[in-house]
Amino acid sequence: MKYKIISFSLTVILVSSVLNIFAISVFADFGDIPLRKGITHPDVCTLQKKLNTLGYFSDSQFTDYFGDKTYNALVAFQRDEGLKQDGIAGNETFKRLSLKITQAEILPKDFVPIKEGDKGDKVVDIQKKLRELNIYKIEINSFYDQATKDAVISFQAANSLPQTGIVDSATIIKLNTAHNSIIADRASESRRLLNAKVVEYAKQFLGKPYAWGASSGRAFDCSGFTVFIMKNFNVNLPRTASGQFNSGTRVEKGELQPGDLVFFTTYKKGPSHVGIYIGGNKFIHASSGVDKVTITDLDSSYYRKRYLGARRYSLTDSK
């Protein structure tokens, strides 16, 4: 009888462990777990789409199953990129995929070098970007004239490129990257100001009571609180923590910004609690533990080990 009890206990532990692993894998973000032949997982569909974008996966039907077509496409990508050709999408392969996708987005598929004497919309695009960089300072005219060539040469010199005056692939990648950086900086400052408004607005509800299913402004549950706050910034979130986790853009913990939503696994596996990051490693949330809207440290003993991930949403000022 003693042996049977021990055997039963071990079985329970093993089953529990398997279920925990399964739950973690189901809710893991793309790139968090290796993908290999034979696996069925939502990330396989994402992998297929990325390989398709790069011209390796030719099938237009994407699935969650990692079969021969996915394997062959992945091995071909790994071979061309000088990676270990093991057919496993691991950390290095994920990084290289992201890099190549970014490059593909920066360099147009139909790109041909642009040089003096050319004219049209592509020249206008170059002139506009050079003007944004404060290099091309005269009127935009759609002609690749001497002034445009001189501006291109100045840009090439500043970026350690051959000073040919021809916009080749290396030049257009640098130009698009530099231009995107300016746009991103502007967006970042705008986002920073908007994030501060989210935090300021959320803090107005500190101390409001916790109530299961509530999102009225007088009381909240955790996901009701995030729905209420984010709606003020024109974001219509799903009503549940799980639904919110499965929308938005994934954010690494080290890249959290105020206004991001942070998720935890609490009373059940998967995303079951959510709050709003406010900076300083803290988040504001409607807590059933203290029965009110409160601020908590991410490294608190309870939440540190239950942290699941974060999501960012496209905010706009409603006022």
C-alpha positions as CSV (number, residue, x, y, z in Angstrom):
1,M,0.0,0.0,0.0
2,K,2.8,2.4,0.8
3,Y,4.4,1.8,-2.6
4,K,1.1,2.5,-4.3
5,I,0.7,5.8,-2.5
6,I,4.2,6.9,-3.5
7,S,3.5,5.8,-7.1
8,F,0.3,7.8,-7.2
9,S,2.0,10.9,-5.7
10,L,4.7,10.7,-8.4
11,T,2.1,10.4,-11.1
12,V,0.3,13.5,-9.8
13,I,3.5,15.5,-9.8
14,L,4.5,14.4,-13.3
15,V,1.0,15.1,-14.7
16,S,1.0,18.5,-13.0
17,S,4.5,19.3,-14.4
18,V,3.4,18.3,-17.9
19,L,0.3,20.5,-17.6
20,N,2.4,23.4,-16.4
21,I,4.8,23.1,-19.3
22,F,1.9,22.8,-21.7
23,A,0.3,26.0,-20.3
24,I,3.5,27.9,-20.5
25,S,4.1,26.8,-24.1
26,V,0.6,27.7,-25.2
27,F,0.9,31.3,-23.9
28,A,4.6,31.8,-24.9
29,D,5.4,34.6,-27.3
30,F,6.9,34.0,-30.8
31,G,10.6,33.1,-30.3
32,D,10.3,32.0,-26.7
33,I,10.3,28.3,-27.5
34,P,12.3,26.3,-30.2
35,L,10.2,25.1,-33.1
36,R,11.0,21.7,-34.7
37,K,9.5,19.2,-37.1
38,G,6.4,17.5,-35.8
39,I,5.3,20.2,-33.4
40,T,1.9,21.8,-33.5
41,H,1.9,25.3,-32.2
42,P,0.5,28.8,-33.2
43,D,4.1,30.1,-33.6
44,V,4.6,27.7,-36.5
45,C,2.1,29.7,-38.5
46,T,4.1,32.9,-37.8
47,L,7.3,31.1,-38.8
48,Q,5.7,30.0,-42.1
49,K,4.6,33.6,-42.8
50,K,8.0,35.0,-42.2
51,L,9.7,32.4,-44.4
52,N,7.1,33.1,-47.1
53,T,7.9,36.9,-46.9
54,L,11.5,36.0,-47.5
55,G,10.7,33.7,-50.4
56,Y,11.4,30.3,-48.8
57,F,8.0,29.0,-47.9
58,S,6.0,28.9,-51.2
59,D,2.7,27.4,-49.9
60,S,0.0,30.1,-49.5
61,Q,-1.8,28.0,-46.8
62,F,-0.4,28.6,-43.4
63,T,-1.0,26.1,-40.5
64,D,0.2,25.5,-36.9
65,Y,1.8,22.2,-37.9
66,F,5.6,22.0,-38.5
67,G,5.8,19.5,-41.4
68,D,8.2,18.7,-44.3
69,K,7.5,22.0,-46.2
70,T,8.3,24.1,-43.2
71,Y,11.4,22.0,-42.4
72,N,12.7,22.3,-45.9
73,A,12.0,26.0,-46.1
74,L,13.8,26.6,-42.8
75,V,16.8,24.5,-43.7
76,A,17.1,26.5,-47.0
77,F,17.0,29.7,-45.0
78,Q,19.6,28.5,-42.5
79,R,21.9,27.4,-45.4
80,D,21.7,30.7,-47.1
81,E,22.4,32.6,-43.9
82,G,25.3,30.4,-42.9
83,L,23.5,29.0,-39.8
84,K,23.5,25.5,-38.5
85,Q,21.2,23.6,-40.9
86,D,19.3,21.6,-38.2
87,G,15.8,22.5,-39.2
88,I,15.1,23.9,-35.7
89,A,13.9,27.4,-35.3
90,G,15.9,28.4,-32.2
91,N,17.3,31.7,-30.8
92,E,19.9,32.4,-33.6
93,T,17.4,31.5,-36.3
94,F,14.7,33.7,-34.8
95,K,17.2,36.7,-34.6
96,R,18.3,36.2,-38.2
97,L,14.7,36.0,-39.4
98,S,13.9,39.2,-37.7
99,L,16.9,40.9,-39.2
100,K,16.1,39.8,-42.7
101,I,12.5,40.8,-42.4
102,T,13.5,44.3,-41.3
103,Q,15.9,44.6,-44.2
104,A,13.2,43.4,-46.6
105,E,10.9,46.1,-45.3
106,I,13.6,48.8,-45.7
107,L,14.7,47.8,-49.2
108,P,11.8,47.8,-51.7
109,K,11.4,44.5,-53.7
110,D,11.4,46.4,-57.0
111,F,14.3,48.6,-56.1
112,V,16.7,49.6,-58.9
113,P,19.6,52.1,-58.4
114,I,18.7,55.7,-58.9
115,K,21.1,58.1,-60.5
116,E,21.6,61.5,-62.1
117,G,19.1,62.0,-65.0
118,D,16.4,59.9,-63.5
119,K,13.0,61.5,-62.6
120,G,9.7,60.6,-61.0
121,D,8.2,59.6,-57.7
122,K,11.3,57.6,-56.5
123,V,13.4,60.7,-56.9
124,V,10.8,62.8,-55.0
125,D,10.9,60.2,-52.2
126,I,14.7,60.5,-52.0
127,Q,14.6,64.3,-52.0
128,K,12.0,64.3,-49.2
129,K,14.0,62.0,-47.0
130,L,17.2,64.0,-47.6
131,R,15.4,67.1,-46.7
132,E,14.1,65.5,-43.5
133,L,17.8,64.9,-42.7
134,N,18.6,68.5,-43.4
135,I,20.9,67.6,-46.3
136,Y,18.8,68.5,-49.3
137,K,17.7,72.1,-48.8
138,I,16.1,73.3,-52.0
139,E,12.7,72.8,-53.6
140,I,11.6,69.2,-54.3
141,N,11.3,68.8,-58.1
142,S,11.3,65.1,-59.0
143,F,14.5,65.4,-61.1
144,Y,17.7,63.7,-60.1
145,D,19.8,66.8,-60.8
146,Q,23.2,68.0,-59.7
147,A,21.8,69.3,-56.4
148,T,20.3,65.9,-55.6
149,K,23.5,64.2,-56.5
150,D,25.5,66.5,-54.3
151,A,23.1,65.8,-51.4
152,V,23.4,62.0,-52.0
153,I,27.2,62.3,-52.0
154,S,27.1,64.3,-48.7
155,F,24.8,61.6,-47.2
156,Q,27.1,58.8,-48.4
157,A,30.2,60.5,-47.0
158,A,28.5,61.0,-43.6
159,N,27.6,57.3,-43.5
160,S,30.9,55.8,-44.7
161,L,29.5,54.7,-48.0
162,P,31.3,55.0,-51.4
163,Q,30.7,58.5,-52.6
164,T,29.3,57.7,-56.0
165,G,26.2,59.9,-56.1
166,I,24.2,56.9,-57.1
167,V,21.5,55.6,-54.8
168,D,22.3,51.9,-54.7
169,S,20.9,49.3,-52.4
170,A,23.4,50.1,-49.6
171,T,22.6,53.8,-49.8
172,I,18.8,53.3,-49.8
173,I,19.0,51.0,-46.8
174,K,21.0,53.6,-44.9
175,L,18.7,56.4,-46.1
176,N,15.5,54.6,-45.1
177,T,17.0,53.6,-41.8
178,A,18.1,57.2,-41.0
179,H,14.7,58.5,-42.0
180,N,12.8,55.9,-40.0
181,S,14.9,56.8,-37.0
182,I,13.8,60.4,-37.2
183,I,10.2,59.4,-37.6
184,A,10.6,57.0,-34.7
185,D,12.2,59.7,-32.5
186,R,9.2,62.0,-33.1
187,A,6.8,59.1,-32.4
188,S,8.7,58.2,-29.3
189,E,8.4,61.7,-27.9
190,S,4.7,61.8,-28.7
191,R,4.2,58.4,-27.2
192,R,6.1,59.5,-24.0
193,L,3.8,62.4,-23.5
194,L,0.7,60.2,-24.1
195,N,2.0,57.5,-21.8
196,A,2.3,60.1,-19.0
197,K,-1.3,61.0,-19.6
198,V,-2.3,57.4,-19.3
199,V,-0.6,57.1,-15.9
200,E,-2.0,60.4,-14.7
201,Y,-5.5,59.3,-15.7
202,A,-5.2,55.8,-14.2
203,K,-4.0,57.2,-10.8
204,Q,-7.2,59.2,-10.5
205,F,-8.9,55.9,-9.6
206,L,-6.5,54.8,-6.9
207,G,-8.6,53.4,-4.0
208,K,-11.7,52.6,-6.0
209,P,-13.1,49.3,-4.9
210,Y,-12.5,45.9,-6.5
211,A,-15.6,44.1,-7.8
212,W,-15.7,41.1,-10.0
213,G,-17.1,41.9,-13.4
214,A,-17.1,45.7,-12.8
215,S,-15.7,48.3,-15.2
216,S,-18.0,51.3,-14.4
217,G,-15.5,53.8,-13.1
218,R,-17.0,53.4,-9.6
219,A,-15.5,49.9,-9.2
220,F,-13.4,47.5,-11.3
221,D,-12.0,44.1,-11.7
222,C,-8.5,43.9,-13.2
223,S,-9.4,43.7,-16.9
224,G,-12.4,46.0,-16.4
225,F,-9.9,48.6,-15.1
226,T,-7.6,48.3,-18.1
227,V,-10.6,48.4,-20.5
228,F,-11.9,51.6,-18.8
229,I,-8.6,53.4,-18.8
230,M,-7.5,52.5,-22.3
231,K,-10.9,53.4,-23.8
232,N,-10.1,57.0,-22.8
233,F,-7.2,56.8,-25.2
234,N,-9.2,55.2,-28.0
235,V,-8.1,51.6,-27.5
236,N,-11.0,49.1,-27.4
237,L,-9.6,46.2,-25.5
238,P,-11.1,42.7,-25.2
239,R,-12.9,42.3,-21.9
240,T,-10.8,39.5,-20.4
241,A,-7.1,39.5,-19.4
242,S,-6.6,36.6,-21.7
243,G,-8.1,38.4,-24.6
244,Q,-6.0,41.5,-23.9
245,F,-2.9,39.4,-23.8
246,N,-3.6,38.0,-27.2
247,S,-3.9,41.5,-28.7
248,G,-1.5,44.4,-28.9
249,T,2.2,44.2,-29.6
250,R,4.6,42.1,-27.5
251,V,7.0,44.0,-25.3
252,E,10.1,42.6,-23.5
253,K,10.2,43.2,-19.8
254,G,13.4,45.3,-20.1
255,E,11.7,47.6,-22.6
256,L,8.5,48.4,-20.6
257,Q,7.1,51.9,-21.0
258,P,4.4,53.6,-18.9
259,G,1.1,52.7,-20.5
260,D,2.0,49.1,-21.4
261,L,-0.2,46.4,-20.0
262,V,1.5,43.8,-17.8
263,F,0.1,40.3,-17.4
264,F,0.3,37.6,-14.7
265,T,-0.8,34.0,-14.2
266,T,-2.6,33.9,-10.9
267,Y,-5.6,31.9,-10.0
268,K,-5.5,29.8,-13.2
269,K,-2.9,29.0,-15.9
270,G,-2.3,31.6,-18.6
271,P,-3.0,35.3,-18.4
272,S,-5.5,35.8,-15.6
273,H,-4.5,39.2,-14.2
274,V,-3.6,42.5,-15.8
275,G,-2.4,45.9,-14.8
276,I,-0.9,49.1,-16.3
277,Y,2.8,49.7,-16.1
278,I,3.5,53.2,-14.7
279,G,7.3,53.3,-14.6
280,G,9.8,52.7,-11.8
281,N,9.1,49.0,-12.0
282,K,5.6,49.5,-10.7
283,F,2.1,48.9,-12.1
284,I,-1.4,50.0,-11.2
285,H,-4.2,47.5,-11.1
286,A,-7.5,46.5,-9.6
287,S,-6.4,43.9,-7.0
288,S,-8.7,41.4,-5.5
289,G,-6.1,40.8,-2.8
290,V,-6.5,44.3,-1.3
291,D,-10.0,44.9,-2.7
292,K,-9.2,48.1,-4.5
293,V,-7.1,49.9,-7.2
294,T,-3.6,50.0,-6.0
295,I,0.1,50.3,-7.1
296,T,2.4,47.3,-6.7
297,D,6.1,46.6,-7.5
298,L,6.7,44.1,-10.3
299,D,9.3,42.5,-8.0
300,S,7.0,42.0,-5.1
301,S,7.2,38.4,-3.9
302,Y,3.8,37.4,-5.3
303,Y,3.9,39.0,-8.7
304,R,7.6,38.5,-9.6
305,K,7.2,34.8,-10.1
306,R,3.8,35.1,-11.8
307,Y,4.8,37.6,-14.5
308,L,3.8,36.4,-17.9
309,G,4.5,39.2,-20.4
310,A,3.5,42.7,-21.6
311,R,1.6,44.2,-24.5
312,R,1.7,47.7,-26.1
313,Y,-1.2,49.3,-27.9
314,S,-1.6,52.2,-30.3
315,L,-2.8,55.1,-28.2
316,T,-4.4,58.4,-29.3
317,D,-5.3,61.4,-27.2
318,S,-9.1,61.7,-26.9
319,K,-8.9,65.3,-25.8
